[in-house]
Amino acid sequence: MDKYKELQVEIGKGWERENRKHFDEIVLNYDKSRWDYPDELFDDIFDYTGAENRKNALEIGAGTGIATAPFLKAGYNVTAVEMGENMTAFLLDRFREYSSFSVITSVFEDAELKNNNYDLIYAASVFHWVDAEVGCPKAYDLLRNGGAIALFRSNNAYPTNMELFEDLQKVYKKYYHKPYVRLEKTTDFWTPREILRGFGFENLEDYGFTDISMKLYEGANTYDASMYITLMDTMSDHRSLPDDDREALYDGIGEAINKHGGTITIDRNFQLYMGKKS
């Protein structure tokens, strides 16, 4: 078994379409609980692409537009591809003042788009939902020569309070049936295995991209128990749990957080992976 198939067996393919649909059921909770991205990350994308190339951008899986506004404000004409009808309606309302914004309601793999038309294609914490064997070549074809792809995500999130972390481990082992994952800051996120785990493929160069850039950023978010549970309920693996286990898990999470002062602070690593079409 090759290493790609081995990891797929371990974590699932990730891009199964039935697992993508749940986001459209939780639009408001998704928008209020999901994390923002560091300003520095967007600045680095703009520096990488160059001001002269701020024309047409394509966003894959825009969700509620958490990562959309910086590109509109930077002067891009943004076309968002979003599979959910409720998410689409939310996006169109949120950015109704921008004539430079439009939405195509579709999964990226099926979206009818013009090749050699985009200066930038980007995706925020979503490309692992794309079938990379379709999505990476398609993105390459859609870009103009000199255009860039920018994939970014929150790759690693962990509580700063270790006593709280240990209590959460116990809750997860009981109701989620596997540990509450905590990676260390020393983890090398740029090994092929970690890129595969985060983005669904091992190397942008395998699809013809050049001038590869890889960067990490740090950030933190603090949640009360209710908002943290709301955040966890936007995760597809949590929502797919049996109802009884999911409710017990959330009760246990709330009890653990309230036991340790009522809030949980999450440190995050953000990963930015970019390449250009030559």
PLY file of the C-alpha trace (Angstrom):
ply
format ascii 1.0
element vertex 278
property float x
property float y
property float z
element edge 277
property int vertex1
property int vertex2
end_header
0.00 0.00 0.00
1.51 3.37 -1.00
1.80 6.15 1.57
-1.09 8.17 0.07
-3.52 5.27 0.31
-2.17 4.37 3.75
-2.98 7.83 5.11
-6.38 7.78 3.41
-7.16 4.58 5.29
-6.01 6.23 8.52
-7.98 9.48 8.26
-10.48 8.82 5.45
-10.32 10.50 2.07
-11.74 13.64 3.68
-13.40 14.95 0.55
-16.43 12.66 0.47
-19.26 14.93 -0.64
-21.77 13.68 1.91
-19.45 14.94 4.64
-19.36 18.46 3.19
-23.08 19.08 3.36
-23.44 19.67 7.08
-21.86 23.13 6.94
-24.90 24.47 5.10
-27.07 23.51 8.12
-25.14 25.67 10.61
-24.42 28.91 8.78
-24.83 31.36 11.68
-23.02 29.20 14.24
-20.23 28.61 11.76
-19.81 32.32 11.16
-19.80 33.37 14.81
-17.49 30.65 16.12
-14.87 30.02 13.43
-11.46 31.67 13.67
-10.05 34.63 11.79
-6.68 34.50 10.03
-3.63 36.66 10.83
-3.32 39.94 8.92
0.29 39.00 8.21
-0.87 35.94 6.30
-2.91 38.04 3.87
-0.08 40.58 3.55
2.26 37.76 2.56
-0.17 36.53 -0.09
-0.42 40.03 -1.54
3.38 40.45 -1.53
3.78 37.06 -3.19
1.28 37.75 -5.97
2.27 41.39 -6.59
0.01 44.44 -6.78
-0.05 44.32 -10.58
-1.82 40.94 -10.45
-4.76 41.94 -8.26
-7.48 41.34 -10.82
-9.48 38.12 -10.84
-9.49 35.82 -7.82
-11.32 32.55 -7.25
-12.14 31.39 -3.72
-12.75 27.68 -3.23
-15.33 26.90 -0.55
-15.97 30.42 0.69
-18.30 29.37 3.51
-19.55 32.53 5.21
-16.78 34.70 3.78
-14.47 34.75 6.80
-11.43 34.96 4.50
-13.11 36.81 1.62
-13.11 40.45 2.71
-9.31 40.97 2.64
-9.21 40.07 -1.05
-12.13 42.31 -1.95
-10.56 45.18 -0.02
-7.26 44.55 -1.82
-8.99 45.20 -5.15
-9.65 41.71 -6.48
-12.75 40.72 -8.41
-13.66 37.67 -6.35
-15.65 34.72 -7.64
-16.56 32.37 -4.80
-17.35 28.72 -5.38
-19.58 27.48 -2.56
-21.65 24.31 -2.63
-24.22 25.27 0.01
-27.33 27.23 -0.94
-27.66 28.72 2.55
-23.99 29.68 2.58
-24.42 31.23 -0.86
-27.33 33.37 0.33
-25.31 34.46 3.37
-22.35 35.42 1.18
-24.44 37.41 -1.27
-25.98 39.35 1.58
-22.69 39.91 3.42
-20.93 41.29 0.36
-23.93 42.90 -1.35
-22.11 46.25 -1.54
-19.34 44.76 -3.69
-20.09 44.68 -7.40
-16.76 42.84 -7.72
-18.13 39.78 -5.88
-20.10 36.83 -7.23
-20.90 33.27 -6.17
-21.18 30.01 -8.09
-23.16 27.42 -6.13
-21.25 24.23 -6.83
-18.50 21.99 -5.57
-15.18 23.11 -7.03
-14.63 19.88 -8.93
-17.86 20.41 -10.92
-17.86 24.20 -11.28
-17.82 25.44 -14.88
-15.02 28.00 -14.96
-12.90 29.60 -17.63
-9.31 28.39 -17.99
-6.42 30.88 -17.94
-8.70 33.44 -16.31
-7.56 33.91 -12.71
-4.62 35.71 -11.16
-5.18 34.05 -7.79
-6.96 30.96 -6.51
-7.20 30.60 -2.75
-8.86 28.40 -0.16
-9.12 28.89 3.61
-9.27 25.70 5.71
-11.19 23.97 2.95
-8.90 22.39 0.35
-8.81 19.10 2.25
-12.47 18.79 1.20
-11.44 18.86 -2.48
-10.44 15.73 -4.38
-6.87 16.88 -4.98
-6.39 14.62 -7.99
-9.10 16.69 -9.69
-8.72 20.00 -7.88
-4.98 20.62 -8.25
-4.82 20.17 -12.05
-8.03 22.15 -12.41
-6.64 25.05 -10.36
-3.49 25.05 -12.48
-5.52 25.22 -15.69
-7.73 28.02 -14.37
-4.78 30.27 -13.53
-3.15 32.62 -15.97
0.59 32.26 -16.49
2.18 33.87 -13.47
-0.96 33.38 -11.40
-0.77 31.91 -7.91
-2.53 29.42 -5.70
-2.66 30.19 -1.96
-3.90 27.49 0.40
-4.09 28.25 4.09
-5.56 26.68 7.17
-5.51 26.41 10.92
-3.40 23.28 11.12
-2.94 22.77 14.82
-5.08 23.97 17.70
-4.46 23.06 21.32
-5.47 24.31 24.79
-2.83 26.24 26.68
-4.03 24.90 30.04
-2.56 21.41 30.39
-4.82 20.41 33.28
-7.83 21.30 31.17
-6.27 19.44 28.27
-5.97 16.27 30.37
-9.60 16.53 31.48
-10.68 16.97 27.86
-8.66 13.87 26.94
-10.72 11.82 29.38
-13.99 13.14 27.93
-12.92 12.45 24.35
-11.69 8.95 25.11
-15.04 8.13 26.70
-17.43 9.60 24.14
-15.43 10.28 20.97
-13.53 7.00 21.23
-10.16 8.47 20.36
-7.86 11.04 21.98
-8.29 14.78 21.84
-5.43 15.55 19.46
-2.69 17.92 20.57
0.36 18.42 18.37
3.48 20.18 19.56
4.78 23.46 18.16
7.88 21.57 17.08
5.87 19.48 14.61
7.29 19.82 11.10
4.21 20.76 9.11
6.12 20.75 5.82
6.84 17.06 5.50
4.93 15.43 2.62
2.88 13.46 5.17
1.80 16.59 7.06
1.03 18.46 3.83
-1.06 15.47 2.76
-2.83 15.46 6.10
-3.56 19.19 5.89
-4.30 19.75 2.21
-5.02 16.35 0.67
-1.91 16.09 -1.52
1.85 15.96 -0.89
3.45 18.61 -3.05
2.29 21.47 -5.28
5.25 20.82 -7.54
3.70 17.48 -8.49
1.03 19.48 -10.34
3.35 21.88 -12.15
3.47 24.74 -9.64
6.78 26.54 -9.10
8.24 29.24 -6.82
6.86 27.38 -3.82
6.41 29.32 -0.58
5.62 27.82 2.83
4.98 29.88 5.96
3.64 29.36 9.47
1.95 31.86 11.77
0.76 31.74 15.34
-2.46 32.99 16.88
-4.82 32.34 19.78
-8.54 32.39 20.53
-10.36 32.37 23.85
-13.86 30.89 24.17
-16.33 30.43 26.96
-17.74 26.93 27.31
-20.86 27.60 25.25
-19.00 29.16 22.33
-16.33 26.43 22.32
-19.04 23.77 22.11
-20.61 25.77 19.27
-17.24 25.71 17.52
-16.85 21.96 18.03
-20.33 21.47 16.59
-19.13 23.00 13.32
-16.66 20.11 12.92
-17.88 17.36 10.63
-16.36 14.57 12.72
-18.19 15.80 15.83
-21.52 16.23 14.05
-21.28 12.71 12.66
-21.16 11.15 16.13
-24.23 9.27 17.38
-26.60 11.73 19.06
-26.14 10.33 22.56
-22.34 10.35 22.32
-22.28 13.85 20.84
-24.52 15.28 23.56
-22.51 13.56 26.30
-19.27 14.77 24.73
-20.48 18.37 24.68
-21.72 18.12 28.27
-18.31 16.78 29.31
-16.49 19.53 27.42
-18.61 22.18 29.13
-18.04 20.67 32.57
-14.27 20.52 31.99
-14.03 24.13 30.82
-16.19 25.44 33.67
-14.11 23.46 36.16
-11.03 25.36 34.95
-12.33 28.92 35.13
-15.02 29.00 32.45
-12.87 29.76 29.42
-10.52 27.88 27.14
-7.67 29.53 25.25
-6.63 27.80 22.06
-3.21 28.38 20.52
-3.16 27.92 16.75
-0.64 27.35 14.01
-1.71 28.74 10.65
-0.14 27.22 7.57
0.19 29.04 4.22
1.22 27.07 1.14
1.64 28.88 -2.19
2.83 28.19 -5.71
2.75 29.83 -9.14
1.86 28.77 -12.65
4.87 29.50 -14.81
0 1
1 2
2 3
3 4
4 5
5 6
6 7
7 8
8 9
9 10
10 11
11 12
12 13
13 14
14 15
15 16
16 17
17 18
18 19
19 20
20 21
21 22
22 23
23 24
24 25
25 26
26 27
27 28
28 29
29 30
30 31
31 32
32 33
33 34
34 35
35 36
36 37
37 38
38 39
39 40
40 41
41 42
42 43
43 44
44 45
45 46
46 47
47 48
48 49
49 50
50 51
51 52
52 53
53 54
54 55
55 56
56 57
57 58
58 59
59 60
60 61
61 62
62 63
63 64
64 65
65 66
66 67
67 68
68 69
69 70
70 71
71 72
72 73
73 74
74 75
75 76
76 77
77 78
78 79
79 80
80 81
81 82
82 83
83 84
84 85
85 86
86 87
87 88
88 89
89 90
90 91
91 92
92 93
93 94
94 95
95 96
96 97
97 98
98 99
99 100
100 101
101 102
102 103
103 104
104 105
105 106
106 107
107 108
108 109
109 110
110 111
111 112
112 113
113 114
114 115
115 116
116 117
117 118
118 119
119 120
120 121
121 122
122 123
123 124
124 125
125 126
126 127
127 128
128 129
129 130
130 131
131 132
132 133
133 134
134 135
135 136
136 137
137 138
138 139
139 140
140 141
141 142
142 143
143 144
144 145
145 146
146 147
147 148
148 149
149 150
150 151
151 152
152 153
153 154
154 155
155 156
156 157
157 158
158 159
159 160
160 161
161 162
162 163
163 164
164 165
165 166
166 167
167 168
168 169
169 170
170 171
171 172
172 173
173 174
174 175
175 176
176 177
177 178
178 179
179 180
180 181
181 182
182 183
183 184
184 185
185 186
186 187
187 188
188 189
189 190
190 191
191 192
192 193
193 194
194 195
195 196
196 197
197 198
198 199
199 200
200 201
201 202
202 203
203 204
204 205
205 206
206 207
207 208
208 209
209 210
210 211
211 212
212 213
213 214
214 215
215 216
216 217
217 218
218 219
219 220
220 221
221 222
222 223
223 224
224 225
225 226
226 227
227 228
228 229
229 230
230 231
231 232
232 233
233 234
234 235
235 236
236 237
237 238
238 239
239 240
240 241
241 242
242 243
243 244
244 245
245 246
246 247
247 248
248 249
249 250
250 251
251 252
252 253
253 254
254 255
255 256
256 257
257 258
258 259
259 260
260 261
261 262
262 263
263 264
264 265
265 266
266 267
267 268
268 269
269 270
270 271
271 272
272 273
273 274
274 275
275 276
276 277
